[in-house]
Amino acid sequence: MSELKNLKGSIDSIARSAKQTGGSLGQFRSTFSQQVSQVQSSIGGSSQRKDQEVISALQDAQKKVEAAAQALDNAARIASAYGKSL
């Protein structure tokens, strides 16, 4: 039974950490999104290659931050449900 208790404790800890990190990443996502919008507005419709590279890199990062936040939220939800089932 002690192994099951340890597993439950580890799962619960992972769920809490994933939820907390997902929340922090969500806050970062909001700030980052605002900054990306500001850069896009400043660069505007420039057709210079370097400008477009910057916008593309920022948009790619923005999508990946969103995906990471969603993955952490999902992991927290699933781990929490699993921990409760033990």
C-alpha positions, 0 to 999 in steps of 0.5 A: 500500500505504501507504493500506491500512496507514494504514487498518488503523492507523486501524481498529485504533485505533478498535477499541482506543478503542471497546473501552476506552471500552466497558469504562469505560462498563461500570464506570460502568454498574455504579456507576450501576445501584447508585445508581439502585437506591438512589434507587428504594429511597429513593423507594419506592412514592411516587406523587408525580409528581416522584418518578416523573419522577426514577425514569423519567429514571434508568431511561431513562438506565440503558437508554441507557448499557447500549445505548451500552456494547453498541454500543461493544463491537459496534463494537470487535469488527467494526472489529477483525475488519475490521482483521485482514482487511486 
